[in-house]
């Protein structure tokens, strides 16, 4: 095993964690990124941190300057744009998926959401629902069966960027919407599946504008 290969797991985990720190505000927008402090916090050397920042510069999350990198961050306008792009991509994905997705694939999504929703109502924890939400939206792109569509979302980190902050809406509101999209796909109604997917994603924009993120136990606005 080469030295480069042996470092891949550490580099990837460091990249993911630094990315998360930038998106959730642990490293505030406009602030310099102290590589030494980040390395200590993550228990790694500065090398994977430096390589992570180089990758993140390509995503527009950090910018390099004479004194190193600083966080760029996503303001409400930028995140709104990401969600608008998601709405178009996932709407198209649903249109394509309506003609090819299998009953077994849709059944798997139903069970995933049912289990996660039951856990939310029983324990008050939204973690399982959040993971189900991530899996659902990834699955929509996969069900489309169009590599170019999936690649477009991956190259621009559309899903990971928009989902990193957490749930923007109350699961009690989004759960019926998820199930309705699944049913539209099950009946092969491409127009309805596309329309519902776009509306579902765009419904988060008002909360993005106000900076609201769903907190279990809090009253929804």
N, C-alpha and C positions, 0 to 999 in steps of 0.2 A: 504494500500500500504506500503510495507516495505521500509526501508531507502535505501536498495540496489537497489530496483526497481526504486525509485524516482530519483536516481542518474544516471540511465542508459542513458537518453538523453544527459545529460551534459558530461558524460564520453565518449560517442560515438562521439559527436561533437568535444570534445577536442582531442580525438585520431585522427580524420580525419584532423583537423587543424594542429596539430603538425606534422603529417605525410606529409602534404602538405608543411609545412615549411622546412622539411628535404629534400624533393624531389626537391623543386624549388630553394634551396640554401639560403633561408632566414636564416637557421642555417647551416653555411658552414661545409662541410666535414672536419673532424679532430678537430673541435672546441668542447669545452665542452658545454653541454646543461644546461643553468642556469634555474633551475626549477622555481625560484621566478620570474625571468624576463618573462618567458613564461607565467606563471600564470597571471601576471599583464597585459600582452599584450592581453591575451584572456579573461580577466575578470572573471577568475575562481580561485578556491583555488589550492594549490599545490597537493592535493590528486588526482584529475582526471589527472593532468599532470604526476604525478608519475606512475599512472596506465597505462596511454597511453605509456609512455616510456618502461614500462615492456612488453607491447604488441609489441612495435616496435623493441625491442631487439630480439624478436622471429622472426621478419621479416628480421633481419640483417641490419636495418637502424641505430641503435644505439648500442653501446657496453658499458657494465658496467665496471668501474674501481674502484680503491680505493677511488677516489674523486668524484664518480658519473658517469653519462653517458656522452659519447661524440658521436658526429655524425659520422657515417661511410660513408654515401653517396653512390651514384652510379656514377662511372667513365664511360668513353666511352666503355671500354671493358665489364663492367658488364651490362650496358644497352643494348649493342649489343647482349649479350647472352640472355637477356630477350626477345628481339625482335625475335631472332632465335627460341626460345622456342614458342613464340606466333605464329610464322609462321607455325610451325608444328601442334600446337593445333588447330588453326583456319582453317588450310588447311584440317585437318581431320574432323573438325566440318562441313565444307562445303560439303565434300564428303558424310557425313551421312545425312546432311540436304537436299541434292539434291533429295533424295528419299522420303522425308516426309514433307517438308515445304509446307504450304498452299499458295494459290494465295493471300488470304486476308493478310497474314503476310507479304508477299513480297510487296504488294501494299502499306501497311502501311509504309514500309521503303522507298519506292519511294517517297511518299508524304512528309515524314519527310525530306529527303535530298533535294527535290525540293524547299520546303519552306525555308530551311536553306540556300541553295545556292542563292536563290533570295534575301534573306535578306542581305547576304554578298555582292552581286553585287550592291544592292541599297544603303546600308548604310555604307559599308566598315567594319562592325563589324563581326568578325569571331566567336563570342561567340556561336551563334545558331548553326553554322556549327560544332564547337567543340563538343557541346552537342549531335548533330546528329551523329557525328563520334563515340563517346562513346557508344551511344545507338545501333548503327549498329554493332559494334564489340561484344557487349554483346549479341545481338540478334543472331548472328551467332552461338555462343556457345549454346544458348537456343534452337535454331532450330534443332540442332543435336539430341536432345532428349536422350542424354546419360549422366546421372547424374555423372558418374565417370569423364568424360571429364570436365564438368563444375566445379566439385569439385576440380579437379587438378589445374585448373586456379585460383580458389578462394583461396585455401589453400596457394598457393605460391604468391598470389597477383599479378599475371602476368599482368592483364589489368590495374589495378589501378596504378601500378608502371610505366608501359610504357606510359600511357596516361596522367599522372599528369603534366609533363613539358609543355604540350600544343601540338600544331600541328607541327610536324617536316617537313611537306611538304605543298606546296601551294595547297589550295583547288581546284584551277583551274586544277591542275594535278590529284588530287585524286578523284574528283567528277566523272569523266568518269569511273574510275576504280571501284568505288563503284557500279555504275549503271551496269557495265559489269558483276560484280560478281552476282548481283541480277538477271540479265538476264540468266546467266549460271545456277543458281539455278532454275529459272522458267522453263527452258527447260529440267531440270533433268540431265544435263551434269555434272556428278560427277567429272570426270577427269579434265575438264576445270575449274570448280568451285574451286577445290582444288589447281590447278596450279596457278590460278589468285590470290587467297587469299594469297598464300605463296609469290608470286612475289610482290604483293601490300604491304605487311608488310615489306619485306626485302628491298624494295626500300628506306626506311627511314634510313637505316644503314649509308650511306655516310654522311647524315646530322648529325646523332648522333656522328659520328667520328669527325666532325668539330665543333660540339656544336651549329649548326644552328637550330633555331626554327622559324617557320613562323611568320612574322609580316605583318599585312594588310598594303597595300600601298607600301611595299618594293618590289624591283625587285627580282624575283626568280633567283637562280643561275643555 
